[in-house]
Amino acid sequence: MSTPETQEVRAAAKWVRISPRKARLVVEHIRGRTVPEARTVLAFTERAAAREIEKLLRSAVSNAEANHGLIGDDLMVKTAFVDEGPVLKRWRARARGRAARIHKRTCHITVTLVPLGTTTVTRAEPEAPAEEKPKRAPRRKAAPTSKPKAEAKAKTTAPKKKTPAKKEESD
């Protein structure tokens, strides 16, 4: 029994001058949504990465329409991910003849579209461990005392009263 091959349309934007961490925040919002929903989300997202991802989504939709004969509004974002690109390293002058390093990060953004109802969405979710492990070692119990418990309790609950020492009278 063979599974039918589903059409996937990919589009990638490389060397985008946005930090990958910031771009991933925006990409998480569109993963698993239909193209009209994703366009709406990106239109109302105020982050700078949203503009670049919107251009990429537009490019992926036009690739699907022109090359594969698909309808743009009947597509869904199957995968969307951001990889790190090369880092441009620059220097900035600081006080007393020193220099501070500046990292201008780049990223590669990839979006994959599929027709609606063909497959499930692939999400990058952390896998849950099979069994729960304690976060830290359990506390050790106090060392056993040689005194009986009743005596130990009586001593700890009732504080000792100090009585004045009697002076011995000498004759």
TIVO-2410 file (N, C-alpha, C; in nm, 3 decimals):
# residues 171
REC num residu      c1      c2      c3 atome chaine
REC   1      M   0.085  -0.118   0.000     N      A
REC   1      M   0.000   0.000   0.000    CA      A
REC   1      M   0.089   0.123   0.000     C      A
REC   2      S   0.087   0.198  -0.104     N      A
REC   2      S   0.173   0.317  -0.114    CA      A
REC   2      S   0.092   0.442  -0.083     C      A
REC   3      T   0.159   0.538  -0.025     N      A
REC   3      T   0.091   0.664   0.007    CA      A
REC   3      T   0.105   0.758  -0.112     C      A
REC   4      P   0.001   0.833  -0.143     N      A
REC   4      P   0.010   0.927  -0.255    CA      A
REC   4      P   0.106   1.041  -0.221     C      A
REC   5      E   0.180   1.083  -0.321     N      A
REC   5      E   0.278   1.191  -0.304    CA      A
REC   5      E   0.204   1.324  -0.295     C      A
REC   6      T   0.228   1.398  -0.190     N      A
REC   6      T   0.163   1.528  -0.175    CA      A
REC   6      T   0.254   1.636  -0.233     C      A
REC   7      Q   0.193   1.737  -0.289     N      A
REC   7      Q   0.269   1.847  -0.345    CA      A
REC   7      Q   0.310   1.942  -0.233     C      A
REC   8      E   0.437   1.971  -0.228     N      A
REC   8      E   0.488   2.068  -0.132    CA      A
REC   8      E   0.556   2.179  -0.210     C      A
REC   9      V   0.532   2.299  -0.167     N      A
REC   9      V   0.595   2.415  -0.230    CA      A
REC   9      V   0.683   2.482  -0.127     C      A
REC  10      R   0.810   2.499  -0.162     N      A
REC  10      R   0.905   2.560  -0.069    CA      A
REC  10      R   0.950   2.695  -0.123     C      A
REC  11      A   0.978   2.783  -0.029     N      A
REC  11      A   1.042   2.911  -0.062    CA      A
REC  11      A   1.138   2.942   0.051     C      A
REC  12      A   1.255   2.994   0.017     N      A
REC  12      A   1.356   3.023   0.118    CA      A
REC  12      A   1.413   3.162   0.094     C      A
REC  13      A   1.433   3.233   0.200     N      A
REC  13      A   1.501   3.364   0.194    CA      A
REC  13      A   1.632   3.346   0.270     C      A
REC  14      K   1.742   3.372   0.203     N      A
REC  14      K   1.872   3.351   0.266    CA      A
REC  14      K   1.940   3.483   0.294     C      A
REC  15      W   2.025   3.481   0.394     N      A
REC  15      W   2.104   3.596   0.436    CA      A
REC  15      W   2.019   3.718   0.470     C      A
REC  16      V   1.910   3.695   0.539     N      A
REC  16      V   1.822   3.804   0.582    CA      A
REC  16      V   1.887   3.869   0.704     C      A
REC  17      R   1.897   4.000   0.705     N      A
REC  17      R   1.968   4.071   0.811    CA      A
REC  17      R   1.881   4.092   0.934     C      A
REC  18      I   1.834   3.982   0.991     N      A
REC  18      I   1.755   3.983   1.114    CA      A
REC  18      I   1.812   3.874   1.202     C      A
REC  19      S   1.812   3.896   1.330     N      A
REC  19      S   1.858   3.793   1.423    CA      A
REC  19      S   1.766   3.672   1.415     C      A
REC  20      P   1.822   3.551   1.410     N      A
REC  20      P   1.736   3.432   1.400    CA      A
REC  20      P   1.641   3.417   1.518     C      A
REC  21      R   1.685   3.459   1.634     N      A
REC  21      R   1.599   3.448   1.753    CA      A
REC  21      R   1.474   3.534   1.738     C      A
REC  22      K   1.490   3.652   1.683     N      A
REC  22      K   1.375   3.742   1.665    CA      A
REC  22      K   1.284   3.693   1.553     C      A
REC  23      A   1.343   3.635   1.449     N      A
REC  23      A   1.262   3.584   1.338    CA      A
REC  23      A   1.182   3.462   1.380     C      A
REC  24      R   1.239   3.379   1.468     N      A
REC  24      R   1.167   3.259   1.514    CA      A
REC  24      R   1.042   3.295   1.591     C      A
REC  25      L   1.044   3.406   1.662     N      A
REC  25      L   0.925   3.448   1.736    CA      A
REC  25      L   0.807   3.473   1.643     C      A
REC  26      V   0.835   3.527   1.524     N      A
REC  26      V   0.727   3.558   1.429    CA      A
REC  26      V   0.685   3.431   1.355     C      A
REC  27      V   0.782   3.347   1.319     N      A
REC  27      V   0.753   3.226   1.242    CA      A
REC  27      V   0.662   3.131   1.319     C      A
REC  28      E   0.676   3.129   1.452     N      A
REC  28      E   0.592   3.041   1.534    CA      A
REC  28      E   0.444   3.075   1.522     C      A
REC  29      H   0.413   3.200   1.490     N      A
REC  29      H   0.272   3.242   1.482    CA      A
REC  29      H   0.203   3.191   1.356     C      A
REC  30      I   0.279   3.164   1.249     N      A
REC  30      I   0.214   3.126   1.123    CA      A
REC  30      I   0.218   2.977   1.096     C      A
REC  31      R   0.298   2.903   1.169     N      A
REC  31      R   0.312   2.759   1.145    CA      A
REC  31      R   0.179   2.690   1.173     C      A
REC  32      G   0.129   2.613   1.074     N      A
REC  32      G   0.004   2.539   1.090    CA      A
REC  32      G  -0.121   2.615   1.050     C      A
REC  33      R  -0.106   2.737   1.005     N      A
REC  33      R  -0.223   2.818   0.966    CA      A
REC  33      R  -0.242   2.814   0.815     C      A
REC  34      T  -0.362   2.850   0.771     N      A
REC  34      T  -0.386   2.863   0.629    CA      A
REC  34      T  -0.319   2.991   0.581     C      A
REC  35      V  -0.302   3.004   0.450     N      A
REC  35      V  -0.233   3.121   0.396    CA      A
REC  35      V  -0.308   3.251   0.426     C      A
REC  36      P  -0.441   3.259   0.411     N      A
REC  36      P  -0.508   3.385   0.446    CA      A
REC  36      P  -0.492   3.421   0.594     C      A
REC  37      E  -0.499   3.321   0.682     N      A
REC  37      E  -0.479   3.348   0.826    CA      A
REC  37      E  -0.337   3.397   0.852     C      A
REC  38      A  -0.240   3.332   0.789     N      A
REC  38      A  -0.100   3.369   0.809    CA      A
REC  38      A  -0.073   3.511   0.760     C      A
REC  39      R  -0.134   3.546   0.647     N      A
REC  39      R  -0.117   3.684   0.595    CA      A
REC  39      R  -0.176   3.786   0.693     C      A
REC  40      T  -0.290   3.754   0.751     N      A
REC  40      T  -0.353   3.845   0.847    CA      A
REC  40      T  -0.268   3.860   0.972     C      A
REC  41      V  -0.217   3.748   1.021     N      A
REC  41      V  -0.132   3.753   1.141    CA      A
REC  41      V  -0.008   3.838   1.114     C      A
REC  42      L   0.055   3.816   1.000     N      A
REC  42      L   0.178   3.891   0.968    CA      A
REC  42      L   0.149   4.039   0.944     C      A
REC  43      A   0.031   4.070   0.890     N      A
REC  43      A  -0.002   4.210   0.864    CA      A
REC  43      A  -0.017   4.288   0.994     C      A
REC  44      F  -0.064   4.221   1.101     N      A
REC  44      F  -0.085   4.291   1.227    CA      A
REC  44      F   0.027   4.268   1.329     C      A
REC  45      T   0.133   4.200   1.288     N      A
REC  45      T   0.248   4.182   1.376    CA      A
REC  45      T   0.341   4.300   1.355     C      A
REC  46      E   0.381   4.363   1.465     N      A
REC  46      E   0.459   4.486   1.455    CA      A
REC  46      E   0.609   4.463   1.444     C      A
REC  47      R   0.655   4.340   1.457     N      A
REC  47      R   0.798   4.313   1.451    CA      A
REC  47      R   0.851   4.329   1.309     C      A
REC  48      A   0.978   4.368   1.299     N      A
REC  48      A   1.040   4.392   1.169    CA      A
REC  48      A   1.052   4.262   1.089     C      A
REC  49      A   1.068   4.151   1.157     N      A
REC  49      A   1.080   4.022   1.088    CA      A
REC  49      A   0.951   3.985   1.016     C      A
REC  50      A   0.839   4.037   1.059     N      A
REC  50      A   0.711   4.004   0.996    CA      A
REC  50      A   0.707   4.051   0.851     C      A
REC  51      R   0.771   4.163   0.820     N      A
REC  51      R   0.772   4.213   0.683    CA      A
REC  51      R   0.848   4.116   0.591     C      A
REC  52      E   0.963   4.068   0.638     N      A
REC  52      E   1.044   3.977   0.558    CA      A
REC  52      E   0.973   3.842   0.540     C      A
REC  53      I   0.909   3.794   0.645     N      A
REC  53      I   0.839   3.666   0.637    CA      A
REC  53      I   0.715   3.678   0.549     C      A
REC  54      E   0.653   3.795   0.549     N      A
REC  54      E   0.537   3.818   0.462    CA      A
REC  54      E   0.578   3.815   0.315     C      A
REC  55      K   0.694   3.874   0.284     N      A
REC  55      K   0.746   3.869   0.147    CA      A
REC  55      K   0.774   3.725   0.106     C      A
REC  56      L   0.830   3.648   0.197     N      A
REC  56      L   0.862   3.509   0.168    CA      A
REC  56      L   0.735   3.427   0.147     C      A
REC  57      L   0.634   3.449   0.228     N      A
REC  57      L   0.506   3.378   0.213    CA      A
REC  57      L   0.442   3.413   0.079     C      A
REC  58      R   0.449   3.540   0.042     N      A
REC  58      R   0.394   3.584  -0.087    CA      A
REC  58      R   0.467   3.513  -0.202     C      A
REC  59      S   0.600   3.499  -0.188     N      A
REC  59      S   0.679   3.431  -0.290    CA      A
REC  59      S   0.643   3.283  -0.299     C      A
REC  60      A   0.623   3.217  -0.184     N      A
REC  60      A   0.586   3.075  -0.184    CA      A
REC  60      A   0.450   3.054  -0.248     C      A
REC  61      V   0.356   3.143  -0.222     N      A
REC  61      V   0.222   3.131  -0.281    CA      A
REC  61      V   0.230   3.150  -0.432     C      A
REC  62      S   0.307   3.247  -0.479     N      A
REC  62      S   0.317   3.270  -0.624    CA      A
REC  62      S   0.390   3.154  -0.691     C      A
REC  63      N   0.487   3.091  -0.621     N      A
REC  63      N   0.551   2.970  -0.675    CA      A
REC  63      N   0.449   2.858  -0.692     C      A
REC  64      A   0.361   2.842  -0.593     N      A
REC  64      A   0.260   2.737  -0.599    CA      A
REC  64      A   0.162   2.761  -0.714     C      A
REC  65      E   0.122   2.886  -0.732     N      A
REC  65      E   0.026   2.917  -0.838    CA      A
REC  65      E   0.088   2.905  -0.976     C      A
REC  66      A   0.209   2.955  -0.993     N      A
REC  66      A   0.271   2.957  -1.126    CA      A
REC  66      A   0.329   2.821  -1.166     C      A
REC  67      N   0.393   2.752  -1.074     N      A
REC  67      N   0.465   2.630  -1.110    CA      A
REC  67      N   0.384   2.503  -1.091     C      A
REC  68      H   0.292   2.502  -0.995     N      A
REC  68      H   0.219   2.379  -0.963    CA      A
REC  68      H   0.070   2.388  -0.991     C      A
REC  69      G   0.019   2.502  -1.030     N      A
REC  69      G  -0.122   2.517  -1.063    CA      A
REC  69      G  -0.214   2.508  -0.943     C      A
REC  70      L  -0.166   2.544  -0.825     N      A
REC  70      L  -0.249   2.539  -0.704    CA      A
REC  70      L  -0.314   2.674  -0.680     C      A
REC  71      I  -0.419   2.674  -0.598     N      A
REC  71      I  -0.488   2.798  -0.562    CA      A
REC  71      I  -0.426   2.848  -0.432     C      A
REC  72      G  -0.388   2.974  -0.428     N      A
REC  72      G  -0.314   3.030  -0.315    CA      A
REC  72      G  -0.390   3.027  -0.183     C      A
REC  73      D  -0.522   3.051  -0.188     N      A
REC  73      D  -0.599   3.056  -0.064    CA      A
REC  73      D  -0.631   2.917  -0.009     C      A
REC  74      D  -0.606   2.813  -0.088     N      A
REC  74      D  -0.632   2.676  -0.043    CA      A
REC  74      D  -0.505   2.608   0.007     C      A
REC  75      L  -0.407   2.685   0.044     N      A
REC  75      L  -0.281   2.630   0.093    CA      A
REC  75      L  -0.267   2.651   0.242     C      A
REC  76      M  -0.182   2.568   0.303     N      A
REC  76      M  -0.157   2.577   0.446    CA      A
REC  76      M  -0.006   2.575   0.469     C      A
REC  77      V   0.038   2.646   0.572     N      A
REC  77      V   0.181   2.647   0.606    CA      A
REC  77      V   0.212   2.519   0.682     C      A
REC  78      K   0.283   2.428   0.617     N      A
REC  78      K   0.316   2.301   0.681    CA      A
REC  78      K   0.434   2.320   0.776     C      A
REC  79      T   0.543   2.372   0.724     N      A
REC  79      T   0.660   2.399   0.808    CA      A
REC  79      T   0.709   2.540   0.781     C      A
REC  80      A   0.761   2.600   0.884     N      A
REC  80      A   0.825   2.730   0.873    CA      A
REC  80      A   0.934   2.731   0.979     C      A
REC  81      F   1.058   2.749   0.936     N      A
REC  81      F   1.167   2.747   1.032    CA      A
REC  81      F   1.274   2.848   0.994     C      A
REC  82      V   1.356   2.880   1.092     N      A
REC  82      V   1.462   2.980   1.075    CA      A
REC  82      V   1.594   2.917   1.116     C      A
REC  83      D   1.691   2.921   1.027     N      A
REC  83      D   1.825   2.873   1.056    CA      A
REC  83      D   1.920   2.992   1.068     C      A
REC  84      E   2.029   2.970   1.139     N      A
REC  84      E   2.127   3.077   1.154    CA      A
REC  84      E   2.210   3.090   1.027     C      A
REC  85      G   2.240   3.213   0.991     N      A
REC  85      G   2.328   3.239   0.879    CA      A
REC  85      G   2.462   3.287   0.930     C      A
REC  86      P   2.547   3.336   0.842     N      A
REC  86      P   2.676   3.387   0.887    CA      A
REC  86      P   2.660   3.515   0.970     C      A
REC  87      V   2.756   3.539   1.057     N      A
REC  87      V   2.752   3.656   1.144    CA      A
REC  87      V   2.855   3.757   1.094     C      A
REC  88      L   2.810   3.878   1.071     N      A
REC  88      L   2.901   3.986   1.033    CA      A
REC  88      L   2.961   4.043   1.160     C      A
REC  89      K   3.093   4.042   1.169     N      A
REC  89      K   3.158   4.088   1.292    CA      A
REC  89      K   3.217   4.226   1.268     C      A
REC  90      R   3.176   4.319   1.350     N      A
REC  90      R   3.222   4.458   1.338    CA      A
REC  90      R   3.277   4.503   1.472     C      A
REC  91      W   3.346   4.618   1.471     N      A
REC  91      W   3.405   4.673   1.593    CA      A
REC  91      W   3.355   4.815   1.614     C      A
REC  92      R   3.342   4.853   1.739     N      A
REC  92      R   3.299   4.988   1.773    CA      A
REC  92      R   3.398   5.044   1.873     C      A
REC  93      A   3.440   5.166   1.850     N      A
REC  93      A   3.537   5.229   1.939    CA      A
REC  93      A   3.474   5.257   2.075     C      A
REC  94      R   3.551   5.230   2.180     N      A
REC  94      R   3.505   5.255   2.316    CA      A
REC  94      R   3.609   5.343   2.387     C      A
REC  95      A   3.584   5.369   2.511     N      A
REC  95      A   3.671   5.459   2.587    CA      A
REC  95      A   3.810   5.399   2.607     C      A
REC  96      R   3.908   5.486   2.625     N      A
REC  96      R   4.046   5.451   2.656    CA      A
REC  96      R   4.108   5.358   2.554     C      A
REC  97      G   4.076   5.379   2.427     N      A
REC  97      G   4.139   5.304   2.319    CA      A
REC  97      G   4.095   5.160   2.305     C      A
REC  98      R   3.988   5.126   2.365     N      A
REC  98      R   3.938   4.988   2.357    CA      A
REC  98      R   3.838   4.975   2.243     C      A
REC  99      A   3.798   4.852   2.217     N      A
REC  99      A   3.699   4.827   2.112    CA      A
REC  99      A   3.597   4.726   2.163     C      A
REC 100      A   3.474   4.740   2.119     N      A
REC 100      A   3.367   4.647   2.155    CA      A
REC 100      A   3.323   4.573   2.030     C      A
REC 101      R   3.300   4.444   2.043     N      A
REC 101      R   3.260   4.362   1.929    CA      A
REC 101      R   3.111   4.378   1.904     C      A
REC 102      I   3.073   4.389   1.779     N      A
REC 102      I   2.932   4.396   1.739    CA      A
REC 102      I   2.906   4.278   1.646     C      A
REC 103      H   2.804   4.199   1.678     N      A
REC 103      H   2.765   4.086   1.594    CA      A
REC 103      H   2.638   4.124   1.518     C      A
REC 104      K   2.648   4.130   1.386     N      A
REC 104      K   2.530   4.156   1.304    CA      A
REC 104      K   2.487   4.020   1.248     C      A
REC 105      R   2.386   3.964   1.309     N      A
REC 105      R   2.345   3.828   1.277    CA      A
REC 105      R   2.256   3.823   1.154     C      A
REC 106      T   2.265   3.713   1.080     N      A
REC 106      T   2.179   3.690   0.964    CA      A
REC 106      T   2.109   3.556   0.984     C      A
REC 107      C   2.006   3.532   0.903     N      A
REC 107      C   1.932   3.406   0.914    CA      A
REC 107      C   1.881   3.363   0.778     C      A
REC 108      H   1.847   3.235   0.769     N      A
REC 108      H   1.786   3.177   0.651    CA      A
REC 108      H   1.646   3.131   0.692     C      A
REC 109      I   1.543   3.183   0.625     N      A
REC 109      I   1.404   3.152   0.659    CA      A
REC 109      I   1.348   3.061   0.549     C      A
REC 110      T   1.282   2.953   0.588     N      A
REC 110      T   1.223   2.858   0.492    CA      A
REC 110      T   1.077   2.835   0.527     C      A
REC 111      V   0.992   2.838   0.426     N      A
REC 111      V   0.848   2.814   0.443    CA      A
REC 111      V   0.806   2.705   0.344     C      A
REC 112      T   0.729   2.608   0.393     N      A
REC 112      T   0.677   2.501   0.307    CA      A
REC 112      T   0.524   2.505   0.312     C      A
REC 113      L   0.463   2.506   0.195     N      A
REC 113      L   0.317   2.510   0.183    CA      A
REC 113      L   0.266   2.379   0.125     C      A
REC 114      V   0.149   2.336   0.171     N      A
REC 114      V   0.082   2.217   0.116    CA      A
REC 114      V  -0.065   2.251   0.098     C      A
REC 115      P  -0.134   2.179   0.006     N      A
REC 115      P  -0.278   2.199  -0.008    CA      A
REC 115      P  -0.351   2.160   0.120     C      A
REC 116      L  -0.463   2.223   0.147     N      A
REC 116      L  -0.540   2.197   0.269    CA      A
REC 116      L  -0.586   2.052   0.275     C      A
REC 117      G  -0.586   1.995   0.395     N      A
REC 117      G  -0.640   1.862   0.418    CA      A
REC 117      G  -0.554   1.748   0.368     C      A
REC 118      T  -0.429   1.773   0.330     N      A
REC 118      T  -0.347   1.663   0.278    CA      A
REC 118      T  -0.264   1.596   0.387     C      A
REC 119      T  -0.215   1.674   0.480     N      A
REC 119      T  -0.126   1.616   0.580    CA      A
REC 119      T  -0.135   1.695   0.709     C      A
REC 120      T  -0.079   1.638   0.812     N      A
REC 120      T  -0.077   1.707   0.941    CA      A
REC 120      T   0.040   1.804   0.946     C      A
REC 121      V   0.032   1.895   1.037     N      A
REC 121      V   0.133   1.999   1.050    CA      A
REC 121      V   0.252   1.945   1.129     C      A
REC 122      T   0.369   1.978   1.083     N      A
REC 122      T   0.491   1.940   1.154    CA      A
REC 122      T   0.531   2.055   1.243     C      A
REC 123      R   0.531   2.030   1.373     N      A
REC 123      R   0.570   2.134   1.468    CA      A
REC 123      R   0.697   2.092   1.539     C      A
REC 124      A   0.777   2.188   1.569     N      A
REC 124      A   0.901   2.161   1.643    CA      A
REC 124      A   0.872   2.174   1.791     C      A
REC 125      E   0.816   2.068   1.850     N      A
REC 125      E   0.783   2.069   1.992    CA      A
REC 125      E   0.883   1.981   2.066     C      A
REC 126      P   0.921   2.020   2.185     N      A
REC 126      P   1.013   1.935   2.260    CA      A
REC 126      P   0.945   1.805   2.299     C      A
REC 127      E   1.021   1.696   2.290     N      A
REC 127      E   0.964   1.567   2.324    CA      A
REC 127      E   0.956   1.552   2.475     C      A
REC 128      A   0.843   1.501   2.521     N      A
REC 128      A   0.825   1.481   2.665    CA      A
REC 128      A   0.899   1.355   2.708     C      A
REC 129      P   0.964   1.358   2.822     N      A
REC 129      P   1.032   1.237   2.868    CA      A
REC 129      P   0.932   1.128   2.901     C      A
REC 130      A   0.975   1.003   2.889     N      A
REC 130      A   0.885   0.890   2.911    CA      A
REC 130      A   0.838   0.884   3.056     C      A
REC 131      E   0.927   0.911   3.150     N      A
REC 131      E   0.888   0.909   3.289    CA      A
REC 131      E   0.937   1.035   3.357     C      A
REC 132      E   0.861   1.078   3.454     N      A
REC 132      E   0.897   1.200   3.526    CA      A
REC 132      E   1.015   1.174   3.619     C      A
REC 133      K   1.114   1.259   3.612     N      A
REC 133      K   1.228   1.248   3.700    CA      A
REC 133      K   1.220   1.361   3.802     C      A
REC 134      P   1.262   1.336   3.926     N      A
REC 134      P   1.260   1.446   4.023    CA      A
REC 134      P   1.361   1.552   3.984     C      A
REC 135      K   1.327   1.676   4.017     N      A
REC 135      K   1.412   1.787   3.978    CA      A
REC 135      K   1.539   1.792   4.061     C      A
REC 136      R   1.533   1.744   4.182     N      A
REC 136      R   1.653   1.742   4.266    CA      A
REC 136      R   1.646   1.617   4.353     C      A
REC 137      A   1.755   1.588   4.418     N      A
REC 137      A   1.760   1.470   4.504    CA      A
REC 137      A   1.669   1.492   4.624     C      A
REC 138      P   1.604   1.387   4.672     N      A
REC 138      P   1.518   1.404   4.790    CA      A
REC 138      P   1.603   1.436   4.912     C      A
REC 139      R   1.543   1.505   5.007     N      A
REC 139      R   1.615   1.544   5.128    CA      A
REC 139      R   1.648   1.420   5.212     C      A
REC 140      R   1.764   1.426   5.273     N      A
REC 140      R   1.803   1.315   5.360    CA      A
REC 140      R   1.736   1.331   5.495     C      A
REC 141      K   1.702   1.219   5.553     N      A
REC 141      K   1.640   1.221   5.685    CA      A
REC 141      K   1.748   1.245   5.789     C      A
REC 142      A   1.707   1.296   5.904     N      A
REC 142      A   1.801   1.322   6.012    CA      A
REC 142      A   1.856   1.190   6.064     C      A
REC 143      A   1.978   1.197   6.112     N      A
REC 143      A   2.041   1.076   6.165    CA      A
REC 143      A   1.965   1.030   6.289     C      A
REC 144      P   1.948   0.901   6.307     N      A
REC 144      P   1.873   0.851   6.424    CA      A
REC 144      P   1.949   0.882   6.553     C      A
REC 145      T   1.875   0.915   6.657     N      A
REC 145      T   1.936   0.944   6.787    CA      A
REC 145      T   1.930   0.820   6.875     C      A
REC 146      S   2.018   0.815   6.973     N      A
REC 146      S   2.021   0.699   7.060    CA      A
REC 146      S   1.915   0.708   7.170     C      A
REC 147      K   1.862   0.829   7.195     N      A
REC 147      K   1.762   0.847   7.300    CA      A
REC 147      K   1.625   0.803   7.248     C      A
REC 148      P   1.540   0.758   7.335     N      A
REC 148      P   1.403   0.725   7.293    CA      A
REC 148      P   1.332   0.852   7.245     C      A
REC 149      K   1.235   0.833   7.159     N      A
REC 149      K   1.165   0.947   7.099    CA      A
REC 149      K   1.091   1.030   7.203     C      A
REC 150      A   1.033   0.968   7.302     N      A
REC 150      A   0.957   1.042   7.403    CA      A
REC 150      A   1.047   1.137   7.479     C      A
REC 151      E   1.168   1.091   7.514     N      A
REC 151      E   1.262   1.178   7.586    CA      A
REC 151      E   1.307   1.293   7.498     C      A
REC 152      A   1.335   1.263   7.372     N      A
REC 152      A   1.383   1.366   7.280    CA      A
REC 152      A   1.275   1.472   7.258     C      A
REC 153      K   1.149   1.429   7.250     N      A
REC 153      K   1.040   1.524   7.231    CA      A
REC 153      K   1.023   1.612   7.354     C      A
REC 154      A   1.031   1.554   7.470     N      A
REC 154      A   1.012   1.630   7.594    CA      A
REC 154      A   1.120   1.736   7.608     C      A
REC 155      K   1.242   1.703   7.571     N      A
REC 155      K   1.349   1.799   7.582    CA      A
REC 155      K   1.334   1.913   7.482     C      A
REC 156      T   1.290   1.881   7.363     N      A
REC 156      T   1.280   1.985   7.261    CA      A
REC 156      T   1.158   2.073   7.282     C      A
REC 157      T   1.050   2.019   7.339     N      A
REC 157      T   0.930   2.100   7.354    CA      A
REC 157      T   0.934   2.190   7.477     C      A
REC 158      A   0.988   2.142   7.588     N      A
REC 158      A   0.990   2.222   7.711    CA      A
REC 158      A   1.130   2.283   7.727     C      A
REC 159      P   1.137   2.417   7.725     N      A
REC 159      P   1.268   2.479   7.742    CA      A
REC 159      P   1.314   2.464   7.887     C      A
REC 160      K   1.444   2.460   7.907     N      A
REC 160      K   1.500   2.447   8.042    CA      A
REC 160      K   1.485   2.577   8.117     C      A
REC 161      K   1.451   2.565   8.243     N      A
REC 161      K   1.442   2.684   8.328    CA      A
REC 161      K   1.572   2.697   8.404     C      A
REC 162      K   1.621   2.816   8.410     N      A
REC 162      K   1.744   2.839   8.483    CA      A
REC 162      K   1.709   2.871   8.628     C      A
REC 163      T   1.769   2.799   8.716     N      A
REC 163      T   1.748   2.825   8.859    CA      A
REC 163      T   1.876   2.880   8.916     C      A
REC 164      P   1.863   2.976   9.006     N      A
REC 164      P   1.985   3.032   9.064    CA      A
REC 164      P   2.058   2.927   9.147     C      A
REC 165      A   2.185   2.929   9.140     N      A
REC 165      A   2.267   2.832   9.214    CA      A
REC 165      A   2.267   2.871   9.362     C      A
REC 166      K   2.255   2.772   9.447     N      A
REC 166      K   2.255   2.798   9.591    CA      A
REC 166      K   2.398   2.812   9.640     C      A
REC 167      K   2.417   2.911   9.726     N      A
REC 167      K   2.548   2.933   9.782    CA      A
REC 167      K   2.563   2.845   9.905     C      A
REC 168      E   2.677   2.790   9.917     N      A
REC 168      E   2.704   2.708  10.034    CA      A
REC 168      E   2.749   2.799  10.146     C      A
REC 169      E   2.692   2.774  10.260     N      A
REC 169      E   2.731   2.857  10.376    CA      A
REC 169      E   2.844   2.786  10.449     C      A
REC 170      S   2.941   2.862  10.482     N      A
REC 170      S   3.048   2.803  10.559    CA      A
REC 170      S   3.036   2.846  10.703     C      A
REC 171      D   3.067   2.757  10.794     N      A
REC 171      D   3.057   2.785  10.938    CA      A
REC 171      D   3.179   2.844  10.994     C      A
***
